[in-house]
Amino acid sequence: MLVQLSIYAENRRGMMEKITGILLKADINILGSVTNDSAEFGIIRMVVSDPETASMALTQEGFICRLTDVIGVEVADEVGNLHKLLCALSESNINVNYIYLSFNRTSGKPIMVLHTDDCFEVEECLARKGFAVL
């Protein structure tokens, strides 16, 4: 199980630079991220090296943050592997709320980061189906 940092931020010029600067000052490495925006605000979802410290550092600077459990699934860098993962989830009637990409710095393999309604149950299901769950 991974812990994801969600940052709620105004959609304005320089905001990502401010966030990454705060994380740099706190010595936090960004391992994967995705940004969803709207006209005024966005949600930046990240897997980082130290989610608790990152959340505290950003909160001290006025950001609203939330920590959420997500699942990391290591897959080979081959055509169709994301499709195989999604088919396995679909066969088990599991809905994926969102998904984004990271990678394992040790093995060099892609890691699909996904959020579902019940991460613990889905993690066990994927492990039973032979997926490398982190």
C-alpha positions as CSV (number, residue, x, y, z in Angstrom):
1,M,0.0,0.0,0.0
2,L,1.2,3.5,-0.9
3,V,0.2,6.8,0.7
4,Q,-0.8,9.5,-1.7
5,L,-0.5,13.2,-1.0
6,S,-3.4,15.3,-2.4
7,I,-2.8,19.1,-2.5
8,Y,-5.7,21.5,-3.2
9,A,-4.3,24.6,-4.9
10,E,-5.5,27.6,-6.7
11,N,-5.2,27.3,-10.5
12,R,-2.9,30.3,-11.0
13,R,0.5,31.0,-12.4
14,G,3.5,29.8,-10.3
15,M,1.5,27.6,-8.0
16,M,3.3,24.3,-9.0
17,E,6.6,26.1,-8.7
18,K,5.7,27.1,-5.2
19,I,4.6,23.6,-4.2
20,T,7.7,22.0,-5.7
21,G,9.9,24.6,-3.9
22,I,8.3,23.7,-0.6
23,L,8.9,20.0,-1.2
24,L,12.5,20.7,-2.3
25,K,13.1,22.7,1.0
26,A,11.7,19.7,2.9
27,D,13.9,17.2,1.0
28,I,10.9,15.4,-0.5
29,N,11.2,13.4,-3.7
30,I,8.2,13.3,-6.0
31,L,7.9,9.7,-7.2
32,G,4.7,10.1,-9.4
33,S,2.0,12.7,-9.8
34,V,-1.1,13.7,-11.7
35,T,-2.9,17.1,-11.8
36,N,-6.6,17.6,-12.3
37,D,-7.7,21.2,-12.7
38,S,-10.8,23.3,-13.0
39,A,-11.2,27.0,-13.6
40,E,-10.2,28.1,-10.1
41,F,-8.7,25.2,-8.2
42,G,-6.9,22.0,-8.9
43,I,-6.0,18.8,-7.1
44,I,-2.4,17.6,-7.4
45,R,-2.0,14.0,-6.4
46,M,1.5,12.7,-5.7
47,V,3.3,9.7,-4.4
48,V,6.3,11.2,-2.5
49,S,9.2,9.9,-0.5
50,D,7.8,11.1,2.8
51,P,4.0,11.9,2.6
52,E,3.6,12.9,6.3
53,T,6.5,15.4,6.2
54,A,5.3,16.8,2.8
55,S,1.8,17.3,4.1
56,M,3.1,19.1,7.2
57,A,5.4,21.4,5.2
58,L,2.7,22.3,2.7
59,T,0.0,22.8,5.4
60,Q,2.4,25.2,7.2
61,E,2.5,27.2,4.0
62,G,-1.3,27.4,3.8
63,F,-2.1,24.5,1.5
64,I,-4.9,22.1,2.2
65,C,-3.6,18.6,2.0
66,R,-5.0,15.1,2.5
67,L,-3.3,11.7,2.7
68,T,-5.0,8.7,1.0
69,D,-4.2,5.1,0.6
70,V,-3.5,4.0,-3.0
71,I,-2.3,0.9,-4.6
72,G,0.9,0.6,-6.5
73,V,1.2,-2.3,-9.0
74,E,4.5,-2.9,-10.7
75,V,4.1,-4.0,-14.3
76,A,6.6,-4.9,-17.1
77,D,7.2,-2.2,-19.7
78,E,5.4,-4.1,-22.4
79,V,2.5,-3.3,-24.8
80,G,-0.8,-4.3,-23.2
81,N,0.2,-4.7,-19.6
82,L,-2.1,-1.8,-18.4
83,H,-4.9,-3.5,-20.3
84,K,-4.3,-6.8,-18.6
85,L,-4.3,-5.0,-15.2
86,L,-7.6,-3.3,-16.0
87,C,-9.2,-6.5,-17.3
88,A,-8.2,-8.3,-14.1
89,L,-9.9,-5.5,-12.1
90,S,-13.0,-5.6,-14.3
91,E,-13.3,-9.4,-14.0
92,S,-13.4,-8.9,-10.2
93,N,-16.0,-6.1,-10.6
94,I,-13.6,-3.5,-9.3
95,N,-13.9,0.1,-10.3
96,V,-10.8,2.3,-10.6
97,N,-11.5,5.9,-9.5
98,Y,-8.3,7.2,-11.1
99,I,-4.9,5.9,-12.2
100,Y,-1.5,7.4,-12.9
101,L,2.1,6.3,-13.6
102,S,5.2,6.2,-11.5
103,F,8.2,3.9,-11.7
104,N,10.3,1.7,-9.4
105,R,13.6,3.4,-9.0
106,T,15.3,0.0,-8.2
107,S,13.9,-2.2,-10.9
108,G,13.2,0.6,-13.5
109,K,9.7,-0.9,-14.1
110,P,6.6,1.2,-14.3
111,I,4.2,1.3,-11.4
112,M,0.6,2.0,-12.0
113,V,-0.8,4.0,-9.0
114,L,-4.5,3.5,-8.6
115,H,-7.3,4.5,-6.3
116,T,-10.3,2.3,-5.6
117,D,-13.0,2.3,-3.0
118,D,-11.4,-0.5,-1.0
119,C,-7.7,-0.5,-1.4
120,F,-7.1,-3.4,1.0
121,E,-9.5,-5.7,-0.7
122,V,-8.3,-4.8,-4.2
123,E,-4.6,-5.2,-3.1
124,E,-5.4,-8.8,-2.0
125,C,-7.3,-9.5,-5.2
126,L,-4.5,-8.4,-7.4
127,A,-1.9,-10.3,-5.4
128,R,-4.0,-13.5,-5.8
129,K,-4.1,-12.9,-9.6
130,G,-0.3,-12.7,-9.7
131,F,0.3,-9.0,-9.9
132,A,3.3,-7.4,-8.1
133,V,1.5,-5.1,-5.6
134,L,3.6,-2.6,-3.6
